[in-house]
């Protein structure tokens, strides 16, 4: 028995060096954008430092990250996360505090950094349609909810966040008042009642590519979809109408997973992929909305990318992270129950 215990202890001691030998791993949302990130951001880091980088994709569900931290079996090092998950994960100890002696905190837009996060990209959701099939269509969320004037199926995200804001704006609430109204029981009932009115006409999507697929296939007439994917499709020749007056937007962040054996290299990677030079290379391939100020505010990049969200943010509603941290769990449960009725 003693020999078995000694053997197990030896194996445990060997596990950490073995884990440390795996490649530095960065995880984001996948798709064409991540393919461009691979060539402009991740590979340039390897060329500059000699440190190999492997990338993987996920659906922005931080559950697996939480599980690997709790099991002390961290296999991801840097991840792109949404703001509510970042703040909650930082408080819960699943993300490292950002090392601002390595990452230059001064290069980001206002709101582009948190205790555990460095700004990655801005993203948004807007209403769009296929102009070949529907030359005219809704130009506001109120018109989106008017199924008499604009018949046809509609597609919204399968979740409370964004969908409830859209529902209130569809019911006539001004964008500036959305979160004040949604914070009240009456406002929440109003949002679900608005969804009830057009429920027979609704399709719900989960993955970011689905809205485009649904519109391209003619399965829905109008969809709320990610602006970056819609803008890229337009740049590639698709005849789509992207309505910036219906924009909802937020920032995603790079975070380092707590307990990674590659903490120092992970911080260096975050510093590199938020630097202007590789981001400018990425902007040549994708109408990104970086949170690095020198690129986000670069007149040449903004002129070259007229469909870049940074050119249109003043027309949109910024998603309120604090609201969704406070009320998100209850509203997501209510939305799931509503959906399954």
C-alpha positions, 0 to 999 in steps of 0.5 A: 500500500505504501508503494502505491501511495508513493507512486501516486504522489510521484505521478501527481508531481509529474502532472504539472510539468506535463500540463505546462508542456501543452501549447498556449491556448486561446479561445474565442467565438470561432467563425471567419473572424477567428480565422482572420484573428489566427493569421493576424493576431495569434500567428504574429505573436508566435513569430515575434516571441517564438511561443506556439499558440493553439486556438479553439472556439466555444459558444461563450458559455463559461461553465466549462471554464469554471469547471476546469478551474474548480478541478485544477485542470486548466487547459485554456489560457486566454479566452474572449468573454462577454462583460457580465461573465467577465465581471462575475467570473472575476469576482468568483475567482475563475479569471486572473487579475490582469497584469497591467505591468505587462498589458498597457492599460492606457491604450484602450477606449473608456470602459475598455478595461476591467480588473480581469479583462482587456478590451477585445472587440466591440460587437453589436446586433442590428436588424437586417434583411435580404433586399432581393426578397424584401426591397422594403421592410421595417426600419425600426424595432416598432416596425419589426413588431408590426406584422400587419405592415411587414408580414413574414417570419422574424428571427431574434436571439434565443435569450433574455438579453437583447431580446427583452430590450428589443421587445420594449423598443418594439412596444414603443419605449425610447432607447434611452428609457429601456433599462429604467422600464425593464428594471420594473415588474411592469416593464418586464411584463410589458416586454413579455407581452410584446413578444407574446403578440408576435410569437407565432411569427418568431424564430429564435437563433443561438449561433452567430451565423444562424441569422444569415443562414435563415435570411439567405435561405428565405426561412425568415424575412427579417432578423436581428443578427451580429453586425460584424457578420452582416457587414462582412457578408455585404462586403462580399457582395450580399444584397443585405440592408443593415439598419444601424438605427436598431443597433444594440452593442457591447464590448467583449474582453480578453481574460486569462483563466485562473490557475493556468500554468502559462500565466506569464505568456498569456499576459504577453499574448493579451498585450500583443493582440490588443496592440495597434499593429496586429489589429490594423492587419486584422482590420484589412480583412474584417470590419472589426471594432477594436477597443484599442483606441488608436485603431478604433479612432483611426480615420483611415480605418473608419473610412475604409470600413464604412460598415464598421460599428464604430462609425454608428455607435452613436445611433445605438443602445449600449447593453447595460452590463450592470443591469444584466449582472443584477437581473440577468439570472432571473430574467433568463429563467423567465425567458426560458420558461416563456419559451417552453410554454 
